[in-house]
Structure formats: C-alpha cells, structure tokens
Amino acid sequence: MNDRFIPIAVDTGTAYGKPAPAHKRELAEVGPGTPMGELLRRYWHPVAMAADATTTPRKVRVLGEDLILFRDGQHRAGLVYPQCAHRGTSLYYGKVEERGIRCCYHGWLFDVQGHCLEQPCEPGLGRARDKIRQPWYPVQEQYGLVWAYLGPPERKPVLPRYECLEVLGEGEFIEADDSSIGGGGPQVIPCNWLQHYENLVDPFHVVILHSSFSGTQFVPEMAVMPDVTWDTAEHSVRTLSLRKLPDGRTFRRISEAGLPTLRVIPNPRVGGFGRVESLGWVLPIDDHSFRIYVVGRVTEPGQLRKMRSRLGGKLWEELTEAEHQVWPGDYEAMVSQGLIAKHSEEHLATSDRGLVMLRRLLQTQLDAVKEGRDPAGVNFDPAAPPVKFSAGNWME
C-alpha cells in the first residue's frame, strides 16, 4: 500500500475568513460631536434654494440634523429645531405668520432666531416667555441659495463670496441649481459624501468610466489619457491634467476640491475656454446621503441643468436598470461602494495620489479644530475679497 503523502493544491485568496470591513470614521461621519461633523460645522453650507423658504414649513436634513426651514411675513428666512420648546410637537405642522412660526398644539410663536414671542394659553401671553428659546441656526441668502451655519456661535465666520461668481462677463447672470449636477443621478444620492468629494481629484475615471467604458459622455478631448500632477493650495487640492491632442494642441485643465466641500470643476463638455464657470457644494445630509447645490455664470435660463450627464443619450432617471448596468456613471460607481465606502479594503495606486493629498488636507483641518484653531478657508473679515480659484479649461 502506498503511504506517500500526496499534497493537495490549496485555493488562496478566497473571501473565506475575510476581516470585517471598516471605514475612516473621522473623515466620513458628519453628525454632531464627530471629528468631521465638528469641522464641517465651522463653515457655512447651502441648505436649500432661496425659493424653497416659504410660508409653508419645509423639512431639511443637514449634517445628520433634522430642521425646519420657513420664511416669515417680513421675508426673513428661519431655520429651527423641529420639536417645539413647549411640549415637542413638530413645527412642520406650524403656521407661519408675520413675525415667525406658530406651533399648532398650543400656539407658541417663535421668531427666526427662536425667541418666544407669544404663549396664547398663558396669562399676558406668557409673562416668562422671554426665557424660552427655540433652538435655531443663523441663515443668510446669497447666489439664490439659503446658507446655514451650524457651528459654535463664537466661531461663526463671514459667508464667503467667490470671484468666479462675482465677476460676470457680458450677458452673464448667476443661476442656482439643486439637481445635484455632477452626482450623476437623482437629487439625493444614497451614499456617503466623501465618495463624491474624493471623486473630484480623480481625473483618470473620466477616461475609463465616462469615455471608454460607457461611451464618450462629454467631448472627445476628455477621452484622451492625461498627464496628471496634483498640488495642495491653502484651501484646496488642485488637479492639473495635460492632454496632448492628435492635432498637436495641448488641452490644459485645472480642477479643484475646495474646503469644505466645494466642487471647483470646469465644464467637462468644454463649450468654451477660460476660468471655471460654476461652483458646487456637496451637502452631507447625513452619513449615508448627500446632495449638491450648484451656482454658475450663465447666459440663458436652465443652462446649468444642461450640464447633467447623459448615458446612452438619456438622463439617469430615464434609464432602465439594465441600461444602468450597461452605461454606469458616477452614481453607480459611488453608490455601489456601499452606504459608506469600505476604506480598509482599498488598494491605492499611483493614480490615487490626489485622493491621498485630499485626505491629508482634511486631516490637517481636523487637527486644527481639535487643537482649538480655525480651519483653512474661514474668514472673519466682512471686507475680505472674494475667494479665487485657479480652475479652468485652456487650449494651447
């Protein structure tokens, strides 16, 4: 009898016993008290279109907080905690009046800064009403958007202005859009905000996902493999892409991921050349969803929305599930990573250098806040000049 041991080939690299995946909590999670949540709360964020603030209370969710947006009879926008300070009934069911919002339960009236103005069921409309304050957040309106500051009151910066939206060319005007241009899908995108923010410093996916894989979604020039370098500016990570075109010209493109969540991305359809035409703000709704507000210089109404990607000639919502599989875009690439990307399972390569630099920039700001300093990109001088970016498209 042959007793020789005969080795059996063992499969390697299977999924059996794979460690549970984990994400970078300090970068991804945005709720109150989290490192990134506290960092993002040092900046102003767009929370709605200006037209969304009306005399009908509106639910908004920002950085994991549920809030109520309204506009009183004096045309002032207000953003308040939803549960009435009296007994917790939601102000979503309140009535907006000249001076503020009135709770449906017992009629307590609050102004846009949460002051209790009336308590109808109390003697003298509430002799101690001035001691009651409905939690609220400061808001301002600019560029057709409502902006909110959700951070510590003593560290509130000025709402910044932006050079590319302040200096208009002939026939240009400012337009705002809430369709999540650049997200590749619906208004609300069901995954973590960081999955989109990091996409801003990844020019190579344009050549693969938006060109060779799903067909040329932009212009043929964007399908040329670029030579890419990155650098870190004071409040952004910049991507410089140089494309040598068949006719001998060089297409130079600079894009930026700006603090805190800015998309500084020139039009990928390259209808013209020069400085960036629009800015987008990635708003983390919570850890598992985000949306994008965009403001740009246009020459005709609805021009921004025409920037939305088409796959197989159709908008995202016009595609069937089978067509989404054939023509995936940014939405599919981001959302399929999971509600929060599994960072522990990444294998980063040289083409991910911009992503690493962006994470380091964010970590530097997290450290600043933890140490009691102000993060980059905040300013406390109302006379400060507009923020200027170097992004744009140029042909040489």
Salt bridges, closest charged atoms under 4 A:
GLU29 OE2 - HIS23 NE2 2.88
GLU29 OE2 - ARG25 NE 3.09
ASP52 OD1 - ARG58 NH1 3.82
GLU65 OE2 - ARG41 NH2 2.88
ASP66 OD2 - ARG61 NH1 3.03
ASP72 OD2 - ARG76 NE 2.75
GLU97 OE2 - ARG102 NE 2.64
ASP111 OD2 - HIS115 ND1 3.08
GLU118 OE2 - ARG99 NH2 2.64
GLU118 OE1 - ARG102 NH2 2.90
GLU141 OE2 - ARG71 NH1 2.74
GLU163 OE2 - ARG275 NH1 3.57
GLU166 OE1 - ARG161 NH1 3.61
GLU172 OE1 - ARG297 NE 3.09
ASP177 OD2 - ARG305 NE 2.85
ASP178 OD2 - ARG291 NH2 3.89
ASP178 OD1 - ARG305 NH2 3.43
GLU198 OE2 - ARG359 NE 2.65
ASP202 OD2 - HIS205 ND1 3.84
ASP231 OD2 - ARG238 NH2 2.78
ASP247 OD2 - ARG249 NE 2.79
ASP286 OD2 - ARG61 NE 2.91
GLU300 OE2 - LYS306 NZ 2.70
GLU317 OE1 - ARG308 NH2 2.81
GLU323 OE2 - LYS314 NZ 2.95
ASP330 OD1 - HIS205 NE2 3.22
ASP330 OD1 - HIS210 NE2 3.10
GLU332 OE2 - HIS324 ND1 2.99
GLU345 OE2 - LYS18 NZ 2.84
GLU346 OE2 - ARG359 NH2 2.82
GLU371 OE1 - ARG373 NH2 2.59
ASP374 OD1 - ARG42 NH1 3.65
ASP374 OD1 - ARG155 NH2 3.03
GLU396 OE2 - ARG252 NE 2.52
